[in-house]
């Protein structure tokens, strides 16, 4: 059996990207080189931190066929239409050159995953870097790209020999860890960011003899904008900016809140449904119920409401709520 990743490397990348975005409490995300919308569709699900929901997703790609697929993938499905989300979500797709910023497009975070290696290293990569860090100047930027040194674990790539080849025929280059760090630190210094380098794909199932992760199959740079940035970015941007290709609004719960009595009945019904034999329940279990989320919007609001109700008693030691009968 050939070596393989578990979970799949693409899934590990998306999980790492999503967690990074959630950790930084961003509300709007742009993906440059979004392709068929695989990463954006991964971010459609509501953030686990309800206090900081992602309410806007944008994607740019130069390939019309890929944008067609992205548009289809990012349409609200039957579950989205039935189980109405608490927070709005707008999705915009743009067609054009990702190295030219969209005028007046402001986002909290920009993601550029497995894209930079597809452009010319000496012309395209600097242009793309400038568009992301200098043009959009987001609070957070995430880049991922293959780690060339890891290719030694793929015998078919003949890494380190005259017959060496890249992982994809369309790759224009693949950076070593030192090259990637040099690019990332140079970009951070130029555009006023702090950068952290991380590795993704550190282990494989059924690895080759002498397997060495070399820092991970994928390398990720996480740029966080410095609090004070007086840097001026004089790079000249040429070319036409991307144009809006499609826009989608996800359905959202807009019904008025229940009356006080109706709300008490609703919460009691679900609390009793999830209670254990001691008539106790976890706050998170109650919050997981869609009808409860739609009424309270935020878990913190539900917790405060429960604390005002004589029907429920909270245990500081166990974190459980008891339904008083």
N, C-alpha and C positions, 0 to 999 in steps of 0.2 A: 504493500500500500504506500502511496506517495505521502510525503509530509503534508499536514494541513493544519489550519488554525481552528480552534474551537473556544469561543464562538468565532464565526467567520471574521476575517480581518476587516471587511467592510462594516460589519456590525460593531466591532470594537471601536472603529473610528467614529462612527455615528454616536455611539454611547459616550465616548470621551468628549466629543464636540458638544453634545447636548448638556452634559454635566458641567462643562466649563461655562457655557452660557447661563445655566441656571445658577451656578455659584456666584456669578457676577450680576445677577438680578437685572438682566437686560430685558427690555420690553419690545424692541424692534431689531430684526436681523436681516441683513442682506447677504446672499450668497453669490459671489462672482464666479462665473463658470458653473452654473447650477445644473447644466445638462438636463436630464429627464426628471429632475425634481426629487431625487431619492432622499437627499438630506433634508430638504424643506418639508417633505411629507412626514419625515421622522419627527419634525418639530411641531407638527400640527396639533398633536395631542397636548392637552393642557399641561402646563408646568407643574411639577410636584409641589412647588412653593406657590401657594395661591395668592400670597401677598405681592408677588412679582410675576404676573402672567405675561407671556409673549402675545402681543396683540397685533403685531404687524410682521409679515414675512415678505421679503422681496428676493427675486432671483434675476440674474442676467446671464444670457448665453447668446452666442452668435449663430447657433444652429437652429434653424426654424423647425426641423423635424423633432429635435430634442425638446424644444419649447412646446410643441404640440402635445407630446407625451407628458411633459410636466404639467401642462394645463389640465389634462384629463386626470392625472394622478392627484392633483390638488383640489379637485372639485369635492364639495361636501357629499358624503355618502348617505345612505339611508339612516345609519346610526346617528350621524351629525344632525340630520333633520328631525329625528325622533327625540334624541336625548340632547336637548338644547343646552349649549354651553353657557356658563355664567358670564364670561368675558368675551367681548367681540374679537374677531380675528379677520384682518384684511390681508389678502395675498395678492401681490403684484408681480408680474413677470415683464421683463424688458428684453428687447431684442437689440443686439449690437455688440460692439467691441468692449469687453470688460475692462480694458486698460484705459478707457475714457470714462470719467465719472459722469453719472447722470446729474444734470444740473438741479440744485436745490433738494436733492435726495439726502435726508438726514436720518441716520439710524444709530442705535446704541452699539451694535456689533456688526462686524463683517467677517464672513467665513470664506476661505479660499482653500478648498480641500482637493488634493490630487489634481491641481490645475497648473501650477507654476512650471512644472516639468514639461508641459506641452507647448511652451512658448520658447522663443530663442533666449538663451541664457544671458546674452550681452545686450539685447535690445528689449525683448518682450518682458523678461523678468523684472528689470528695473521699472519699466512702464507700469506693469501690474502692481508692483510694490508701491509706486507713487500714487496710483489711483486709490488703493486701499488706505494706506497710512497718511498720505499727503492730501489726497482729494476728499475722501469721506471723513478722514480724521476721527474715527469712531472711538468710543471709550474702550472698546475691546476689539481685537482682531485675532483670528485663529487661522494659521496656515498649516497644512499638512502636505507632505511629499515623501516619496520613497527614500529609504536609507540605503544608499548604494552598497555599503559594507555588508549589509544583511544578505546580499545576493549570493554570497559564498554558500549559503544554505540551500540554494537552488542550483544543483549541479548543471542543469541544462543551460544556465546563463553564463557558465564558464568565466565567472568573475575573476579578475586578476590575470587573465591570459589574453593573448592577442586576438582570440576569438570571442571575447566578452561581448555581450549584448544587453540591451536594456530590458526591463520587464514588459514593456509595451513598445510596439513598433513606432508609435507616434511620439514617444518621449524624445525630447531634444537633448536632455541631460538628466543625470541622477546624481545628487550631491552626497558626499560622505558626511559624516557627523561634523567634522571640522569645517567643511565648506558651508554646511547649513548654518552652523553656529556663527561663522564669520559673516554670512549674509544677514542673519537675524540681528546680530548685535550692531552691525553697521546701519541697518535700517532703523533700529530702535534709537540709536544715537542721532541719526539724521532727522527723524520725524518726531522726537520727543516722547519716546515710549520706554517702558521697562519690559524686558522679554524673558520668558521662562521656556526652556526647552524640555519637552517630555517625549517619552518613547511609547509606542503602541505596538502590540504584537510581540511580546517578549518571550513567548514560548509556543511550541508547536506540538501537535500529536504526531507520533511516528517520525521524529526528527532523524536527520542523517547522523551518522557517526561523527562525533566531535562537534556537535551543534553548539554554536555560540550566538547569542542574540544580538551582540554588537549594538546594544542600546535600543533595539526594537526594529521591526520591519518597516514601520512608518515612523517618521519623526514629525513632531508637532511643535510649533512655536506659538506661544500665547503672549500677545502684546497687550499691555495695559497702559493707557495714556497717562502721562505724568500730570499731576495736579496743575502745575504751572508750566505752560509750553509757549515760549516766546519765539520759537523757531519759525523762520519764514521759508517756505518751500517754493523755490523759483523754477522748478522743472517745467518745461514747456509741454503742454498737452496738445497733441494734434489729432485730427480725425473727428468724425461726427459722433456725438454722444448717443447711447442707446435710447430707443424709443419705447414707450409703453406698449406692450404686446397684449396683455390681458389683465383683468382685475377681478377678484372674487371676494365676496363677503360671506362669511360663514353665518348661519342662522344662530341667533342668540336669544336667551330667555328674557322676555321683556314684560311679562305679566306682573301686575301689582302684587305686593306682598300680602300674604294672608292676614286676616284680622288676628288679634291677640289670642282669642279663644281657639280659632281654627289652627293657628300655629302651635299652640300647646297640644292640641289633639294630634296633629301630624307628628310632632317630635315624640310624644308619648307612644304612639303606635309603633314607630320604627325602633324606639329605644327598647320596648318590650320584645320586639321581634329578634333583636340581637343580644338580649340579655343572657347571661349564663344562669346557672341554677341558683346563684345567690342574688339574682335580680340586679346584676352589675354589668356594665359595658365600658368599652374603651371609647374615648372621644374620637379617635381616628376611624373606628368602625362606623360610628354614626355619621361622621363627615364623608365617608365614602359613598353615602346614599345620595343619588343625584337630586332628589326632591329637597333634601336638606340643603345641599349646596345652592340650589336655585333660590331658596328663601333667605339664606344668610350671607351668601356671596363670599365670605371669608371665614375660615375656621376660627379665627380669633373672635369674631362676632358671635359665633355659636357658643364658644366657651364662656364668653361674658354673659350671654343670655342664660345659659344653664346655671351659672352661679347666682343668678337673681331669682331662680325658681325654687320654691319650697319643695317641689316634687322630686328634686334631685340633690343628692349629697355627694360631694367630691372627696376622695381619699388622697391626701398628699403623698402617702407612702406607696400606694399601689398604682396611682394614676387612674383608678377606676371611678366611674360614677355609678351610684346606686339609685334605683328607682324606688322612692318611698311609697309604700302602699298604705 
